[in-house]
Amino acid sequence: MATVQLDNINKIYDNGFHAIHDLSLEIQDGEFLVLVGPSGCGKSTALRMVAGLETISGGTMMIGERVVNDVEPKDRDIAMVFQNYALYPHMSVYDNIGFALKLAKVPKEEIDQRVRKAAEILELTHNLDRKPGQLSGGQRQRVAMGRAIVRQPAAFLMDEPLSNLDAKLRVQMRAEIAALQRELGVTTIYVTHDQVEAMTMGDRVAVLKDGYLQQVDTPQNLYDRPNNVFVAAFIGSPSMNLYESTITVDGDGGSLTLGSQTIPLSPSSLEARPALRNYSGKKIIVGIRPEDFEDTEHDPAGHPTITAPVVLIEALGSELMVHFSLDASNVDSGDPDAVDEGGGASNAVGRFNPRSRVRSGDTATIALAAENLHFFDADTREAIWS
């Protein structure tokens, strides 16, 4: 096991494209770090540079105490798990798992011991004689994991290993991988475009956009204290609702506009974000999580209310996703993979109590937990705190 350090890492391709900009990260010994971001953000490129599959244009890469900028992949003491499993179809599960050890001329007895131990951990013991083509997608991914485990590397590198699995199996496998990593205690860097995977699996999550690191923090801190509009919208499902607004501060309180409607600003918001006072009378960006909208009939706290026509309701059993239309201007989050904000009939989504009686076509009275609002500078798009 080892730490992995990236110090001002850059990647510039021969055609001049600058894929990674001054990326600095330190992954602690035994930590599970997730790299997440939209398509083309550089997360897989960063992982491949750690693996040695991409050259480093600038900066320093260290695994343990060793600088590995010019070290061959096979000599970096890492093990990769790929999206497409990369198994040998003509070999048995046993031979696939043990193949790297055989190449390294590990004694047969030790290979057998390691393979069978890995198979036991991954519940593959009864499949050791089968070929990959006889296995399910989840079982094939376990074989790929087993091949990484037996090498006993300093670090695991995983590049979207669950993207080829169906939704139900993905949920199961992400729990299994997270539990396995904690059991083995191996430093792990995991790449995904799925922020739900990132939030549920990582000790910390690093969010990338256009090759720049936006924020690295625990999943909960990313959710509660995003650094900027992009992180705020990217982390959370459904995405944060973002609108242009104007704020007015008056003493210990104040208000903000949401289209033609005015929302009282809670004193707790000003206490938590003293810098908001500097924005009185100015345009800002306000962010509202879907769970901070609620049917007033299910809001015992008596939060401030707004009214809006309901466009669509998605009944999910445990909750209602209520899509409604506000006359406020949406703000583009900057995520190239996101659907066009405000492009449809609705421009807001709320996570309502499943017993709510609102219906499509209603003009609903909606409670808003104003103390949970997020505020961003309209020009820099950075979070407003102190």
C-alpha positions as CSV (number, residue, x, y, z in Angstrom):
1,M,0.0,0.0,0.0
2,A,1.2,3.5,-0.6
3,T,0.2,7.2,-1.0
4,V,-0.3,8.5,-4.6
5,Q,0.7,12.1,-5.1
6,L,0.0,14.3,-8.2
7,D,1.9,17.6,-8.0
8,N,0.9,20.2,-10.7
9,I,0.4,17.5,-13.3
10,N,-0.2,18.6,-16.8
11,K,-1.1,16.8,-20.0
12,I,-0.6,18.5,-23.4
13,Y,-1.1,16.4,-26.5
14,D,1.0,16.7,-29.7
15,N,-1.8,18.7,-31.4
16,G,-1.6,21.3,-28.6
17,F,-4.8,20.2,-26.7
18,H,-4.3,20.9,-23.0
19,A,-6.2,18.0,-21.3
20,I,-5.1,18.4,-17.7
21,H,-4.2,21.7,-16.0
22,D,-1.9,21.8,-12.9
23,L,-3.7,18.9,-11.2
24,S,-2.6,18.4,-7.6
25,L,-4.0,15.6,-5.4
26,E,-2.7,13.5,-2.6
27,I,-4.4,10.1,-2.1
28,Q,-3.7,8.8,1.3
29,D,-2.5,5.3,2.1
30,G,-5.7,3.1,2.0
31,E,-7.9,5.9,0.8
32,F,-10.7,5.4,-1.8
33,L,-10.6,8.5,-4.0
34,V,-13.1,9.0,-6.8
35,L,-12.5,11.2,-9.9
36,V,-15.8,12.4,-11.3
37,G,-16.9,14.8,-14.0
38,P,-18.7,15.0,-17.3
39,S,-17.4,13.4,-20.5
40,G,-14.1,14.8,-21.7
41,C,-13.2,16.4,-18.3
42,G,-9.9,14.6,-18.1
43,K,-10.6,12.1,-15.4
44,S,-9.6,9.0,-17.4
45,T,-6.5,10.8,-18.7
46,A,-5.5,11.6,-15.2
47,L,-5.9,7.9,-14.2
48,R,-3.9,6.7,-17.2
49,M,-1.1,9.1,-16.3
50,V,-1.0,7.5,-12.8
51,A,-0.9,4.1,-14.5
52,G,1.9,5.2,-16.9
53,L,-0.3,4.6,-20.0
54,E,-0.1,8.4,-20.8
55,T,3.0,10.4,-20.6
56,I,3.2,13.4,-18.3
57,S,3.8,16.8,-19.9
58,G,4.6,18.5,-16.6
59,G,4.6,18.1,-12.9
60,T,5.6,15.3,-10.6
61,M,3.9,11.9,-10.0
62,M,4.8,9.8,-7.0
63,I,3.6,6.4,-5.8
64,G,4.9,5.8,-2.3
65,E,8.2,7.5,-1.9
66,R,9.2,7.1,-5.6
67,V,8.8,9.5,-8.5
68,V,7.3,7.5,-11.3
69,N,7.1,10.1,-14.2
70,D,9.4,7.9,-16.4
71,V,8.7,4.5,-14.8
72,E,7.1,1.8,-17.1
73,P,3.6,0.8,-16.2
74,K,4.6,-2.8,-15.2
75,D,7.1,-1.4,-12.7
76,R,4.7,1.0,-10.9
77,D,3.2,-1.6,-8.6
78,I,-0.4,-0.8,-9.6
79,A,-3.3,-2.9,-10.8
80,M,-6.0,-1.6,-13.2
81,V,-9.6,-2.7,-13.5
82,F,-11.1,-1.7,-16.9
83,Q,-14.6,-0.9,-18.1
84,N,-14.5,-3.9,-20.6
85,Y,-13.0,-6.4,-18.1
86,A,-10.1,-7.3,-20.5
87,L,-10.3,-11.0,-19.7
88,Y,-8.8,-13.8,-21.9
89,P,-11.8,-15.6,-23.3
90,H,-9.9,-18.9,-23.9
91,M,-8.7,-19.1,-20.3
92,S,-10.5,-20.4,-17.2
93,V,-11.4,-18.0,-14.4
94,Y,-8.6,-19.5,-12.4
95,D,-6.0,-18.9,-15.2
96,N,-7.3,-15.3,-15.8
97,I,-6.9,-14.4,-12.1
98,G,-3.5,-15.9,-11.8
99,F,-2.1,-14.9,-15.2
100,A,-0.1,-11.9,-14.0
101,L,1.4,-14.0,-11.3
102,K,2.4,-16.7,-13.8
103,L,4.2,-14.1,-15.9
104,A,6.0,-12.8,-12.8
105,K,7.2,-16.4,-12.2
106,V,5.6,-16.6,-8.8
107,P,5.8,-20.2,-7.5
108,K,2.8,-22.4,-8.4
109,E,1.9,-23.1,-4.8
110,E,1.7,-19.3,-4.0
111,I,-0.3,-18.7,-7.2
112,D,-2.8,-21.3,-6.2
113,Q,-3.1,-19.9,-2.7
114,R,-3.6,-16.3,-3.9
115,V,-6.1,-17.2,-6.6
116,R,-8.2,-19.3,-4.3
117,K,-8.1,-16.7,-1.6
118,A,-9.3,-14.0,-4.0
119,A,-12.0,-16.3,-5.4
120,E,-13.2,-16.9,-1.9
121,I,-13.4,-13.2,-1.2
122,L,-15.2,-12.6,-4.5
123,E,-17.5,-15.6,-4.2
124,L,-16.0,-17.1,-7.4
125,T,-14.8,-20.4,-6.0
126,H,-17.5,-22.4,-7.8
127,N,-16.6,-20.7,-11.1
128,L,-12.9,-21.2,-11.2
129,D,-13.1,-23.8,-14.0
130,R,-15.5,-21.8,-16.2
131,K,-14.6,-19.5,-19.1
132,P,-15.5,-15.8,-19.1
133,G,-18.2,-16.4,-21.8
134,Q,-20.1,-18.7,-19.3
135,L,-20.3,-15.9,-16.7
136,S,-22.7,-13.0,-16.1
137,G,-21.4,-9.4,-16.4
138,G,-21.2,-9.1,-12.6
139,Q,-19.2,-12.3,-12.4
140,R,-16.8,-11.2,-15.1
141,Q,-16.2,-8.0,-13.3
142,R,-15.4,-10.0,-10.1
143,V,-12.8,-11.9,-12.1
144,A,-11.2,-8.7,-13.2
145,M,-11.2,-7.6,-9.6
146,G,-9.7,-10.9,-8.6
147,R,-6.9,-10.4,-11.1
148,A,-6.1,-7.1,-9.5
149,I,-6.3,-8.4,-5.9
150,V,-3.9,-11.3,-6.4
151,R,-1.1,-9.0,-7.4
152,Q,-1.2,-7.3,-4.0
153,P,-0.4,-3.9,-5.6
154,A,0.4,-0.6,-3.9
155,A,-2.7,0.9,-5.5
156,F,-5.8,-0.1,-7.5
157,L,-6.8,2.1,-10.5
158,M,-10.4,1.6,-11.7
159,D,-11.7,3.1,-14.9
160,E,-15.5,3.1,-15.0
161,P,-15.6,-0.6,-14.1
162,L,-19.4,-0.7,-13.7
163,S,-20.5,1.2,-16.8
164,N,-21.3,-2.0,-18.8
165,L,-23.6,-3.5,-16.1
166,D,-27.3,-3.0,-15.8
167,A,-28.7,-0.6,-13.2
168,K,-29.6,-3.1,-10.5
169,L,-26.2,-4.9,-10.8
170,R,-24.4,-1.6,-10.7
171,V,-25.9,-0.8,-7.4
172,Q,-24.9,-4.3,-6.0
173,M,-21.4,-4.1,-7.4
174,R,-20.6,-0.6,-6.2
175,A,-21.5,-1.8,-2.7
176,E,-19.3,-4.9,-3.1
177,I,-16.3,-2.9,-4.5
178,A,-16.5,-0.3,-1.7
179,A,-16.7,-3.1,1.0
180,L,-13.8,-5.0,-0.7
181,Q,-11.6,-2.0,-0.8
182,R,-12.2,-1.3,2.9
183,E,-11.4,-4.9,3.7
184,L,-8.2,-4.9,1.7
185,G,-7.2,-1.4,2.7
186,V,-5.6,-0.8,-0.7
187,T,-5.2,2.8,-1.9
188,T,-7.7,3.2,-4.7
189,I,-8.4,5.7,-7.5
190,Y,-11.8,5.2,-9.1
191,V,-13.0,7.0,-12.2
192,T,-16.7,7.5,-13.0
193,H,-19.0,9.9,-14.7
194,D,-21.8,8.8,-12.4
195,Q,-22.0,11.2,-9.4
196,V,-24.2,8.7,-7.5
197,E,-21.4,6.2,-7.7
198,A,-18.9,8.8,-6.6
199,M,-21.0,9.9,-3.6
200,T,-21.7,6.4,-2.4
201,M,-18.3,4.9,-2.8
202,G,-15.6,7.5,-2.2
203,D,-13.9,8.6,1.1
204,R,-13.2,11.7,-0.9
205,V,-14.4,12.9,-4.3
206,A,-12.5,15.0,-6.8
207,V,-14.6,16.9,-9.3
208,L,-13.0,17.8,-12.6
209,K,-14.2,20.1,-15.4
210,D,-12.3,20.8,-18.6
211,G,-9.1,19.4,-17.1
212,Y,-9.3,21.6,-14.0
213,L,-9.8,20.4,-10.5
214,Q,-13.0,22.1,-9.2
215,Q,-13.1,20.7,-5.7
216,V,-12.0,17.7,-3.7
217,D,-13.7,16.9,-0.4
218,T,-15.9,14.3,1.4
219,P,-19.1,13.5,-0.4
220,Q,-21.2,15.3,2.2
221,N,-19.1,18.4,2.1
222,L,-19.3,18.5,-1.7
223,Y,-23.1,18.4,-1.3
224,D,-23.4,20.9,1.5
225,R,-20.7,23.4,0.6
226,P,-20.0,23.3,-3.1
227,N,-17.3,25.7,-4.2
228,N,-19.0,26.9,-7.4
229,V,-22.1,26.6,-9.6
230,F,-20.7,23.7,-11.5
231,V,-20.0,21.5,-8.5
232,A,-23.3,22.5,-6.9
233,A,-25.3,21.3,-10.0
234,F,-23.1,18.3,-10.8
235,I,-23.4,16.8,-7.3
236,G,-26.9,15.7,-6.4
237,S,-29.7,14.0,-8.3
238,P,-31.9,15.5,-9.5
239,S,-29.6,18.5,-10.1
240,M,-29.8,21.7,-8.1
241,N,-32.2,24.3,-9.5
242,L,-30.2,27.4,-10.4
243,Y,-31.8,30.9,-11.0
244,E,-30.8,34.5,-11.5
245,S,-31.8,36.5,-8.5
246,T,-31.4,39.9,-6.7
247,I,-30.8,40.0,-3.0
248,T,-31.7,42.7,-0.5
249,V,-30.2,42.8,3.0
250,D,-31.9,44.7,5.7
251,G,-30.5,44.4,9.2
252,D,-30.6,40.8,10.3
253,G,-32.8,39.7,7.5
254,G,-33.6,40.5,3.9
255,S,-35.2,39.0,0.8
256,L,-34.4,37.7,-2.7
257,T,-36.3,37.6,-5.9
258,L,-37.3,34.5,-7.7
259,G,-38.8,35.8,-10.9
260,S,-41.8,37.9,-9.9
261,Q,-41.9,36.4,-6.4
262,T,-40.0,37.5,-3.3
263,I,-38.6,35.1,-0.7
264,P,-37.7,36.2,2.8
265,L,-34.0,35.6,3.5
266,S,-33.5,33.8,6.8
267,P,-31.2,35.3,9.4
268,S,-29.3,32.0,9.6
269,S,-28.4,32.4,5.9
270,L,-26.7,35.7,6.7
271,E,-25.0,34.3,9.8
272,A,-23.6,31.4,7.7
273,R,-22.6,33.7,4.8
274,P,-21.6,37.1,6.1
275,A,-20.4,38.1,2.6
276,L,-24.0,38.1,1.4
277,R,-24.3,41.6,2.9
278,N,-21.9,42.9,0.3
279,Y,-24.3,41.8,-2.4
280,S,-27.4,43.8,-1.3
281,G,-29.1,45.2,-4.4
282,K,-26.9,43.1,-6.7
283,K,-27.6,40.2,-9.0
284,I,-26.5,36.8,-7.7
285,I,-27.2,33.2,-8.6
286,V,-29.4,31.2,-6.1
287,G,-29.4,27.4,-5.9
288,I,-32.2,25.3,-4.6
289,R,-31.9,21.6,-4.0
290,P,-35.0,19.6,-5.0
291,E,-35.6,18.4,-1.4
292,D,-35.9,22.0,-0.3
293,F,-39.2,22.4,-2.2
294,E,-42.2,20.8,-0.6
295,D,-46.0,20.7,-0.7
296,T,-47.1,23.2,1.9
297,E,-49.5,20.5,3.3
298,H,-46.5,18.5,4.3
299,D,-44.4,21.3,5.7
300,P,-44.9,21.5,9.4
301,A,-42.0,24.1,9.7
302,G,-44.1,26.7,8.0
303,H,-41.5,27.8,5.5
304,P,-42.0,30.7,3.1
305,T,-44.0,29.8,0.0
306,I,-44.1,30.4,-3.7
307,T,-46.8,29.5,-6.3
308,A,-46.1,27.8,-9.6
309,P,-48.0,25.8,-12.2
310,V,-47.3,22.0,-12.0
311,V,-46.2,20.6,-15.4
312,L,-45.3,16.9,-14.6
313,I,-45.3,14.5,-11.7
314,E,-43.1,11.4,-11.5
315,A,-44.4,9.1,-8.8
316,L,-41.5,7.0,-7.5
317,G,-43.2,5.3,-4.6
318,S,-41.0,6.8,-1.9
319,E,-41.3,10.3,-3.2
320,L,-42.8,12.5,-5.9
321,M,-40.6,14.4,-8.4
322,V,-42.7,17.4,-9.1
323,H,-41.8,19.5,-12.2
324,F,-43.1,23.0,-12.2
325,S,-42.6,26.3,-13.9
326,L,-41.2,29.5,-12.3
327,D,-41.0,32.8,-14.2
328,A,-37.3,33.1,-13.1
329,S,-34.4,32.8,-15.5
330,N,-32.4,29.6,-15.2
331,V,-28.6,29.6,-15.0
332,D,-26.5,27.2,-17.1
333,S,-24.5,25.0,-14.8
334,G,-21.6,24.6,-17.3
335,D,-22.1,20.8,-17.5
336,P,-21.9,19.7,-21.2
337,D,-23.6,16.5,-20.4
338,A,-26.6,18.1,-18.7
339,V,-29.9,18.6,-20.5
340,D,-30.6,22.2,-21.5
341,E,-31.7,23.9,-18.3
342,G,-35.0,25.7,-18.7
343,G,-35.5,24.4,-22.2
344,G,-38.7,22.6,-21.6
345,A,-42.1,23.5,-20.1
346,S,-40.8,23.3,-16.6
347,N,-37.7,24.8,-15.1
348,A,-37.8,23.5,-11.6
349,V,-38.0,20.1,-9.9
350,G,-39.0,19.4,-6.3
351,R,-38.8,16.3,-4.2
352,F,-42.2,16.1,-2.6
353,N,-43.7,13.8,0.1
354,P,-45.3,10.8,-1.7
355,R,-48.6,11.6,0.0
356,S,-48.8,15.0,-1.7
357,R,-52.1,15.6,-3.5
358,V,-50.7,18.1,-6.1
359,R,-51.6,17.2,-9.7
360,S,-50.4,18.2,-13.1
361,G,-52.1,21.4,-14.2
362,D,-52.5,22.6,-10.7
363,T,-51.1,26.0,-9.5
364,A,-49.4,24.7,-6.4
365,T,-48.4,26.5,-3.3
366,I,-44.9,25.3,-2.6
367,A,-42.9,25.7,0.6
368,L,-39.2,26.7,0.3
369,A,-36.6,25.9,2.9
370,A,-34.9,29.3,2.6
371,E,-32.3,28.5,5.2
372,N,-30.8,25.8,2.9
373,L,-30.4,28.1,-0.1
374,H,-27.0,28.3,-1.9
375,F,-25.7,31.6,-3.2
376,F,-23.1,32.3,-5.9
377,D,-21.4,35.3,-7.4
378,A,-23.0,36.1,-10.7
379,D,-19.7,36.9,-12.4
380,T,-17.2,34.4,-10.9
381,R,-19.9,31.7,-10.2
382,E,-18.0,31.0,-6.9
383,A,-19.9,30.3,-3.7
384,I,-20.6,33.2,-1.4
385,W,-19.6,32.5,2.2
386,S,-17.4,34.8,4.2
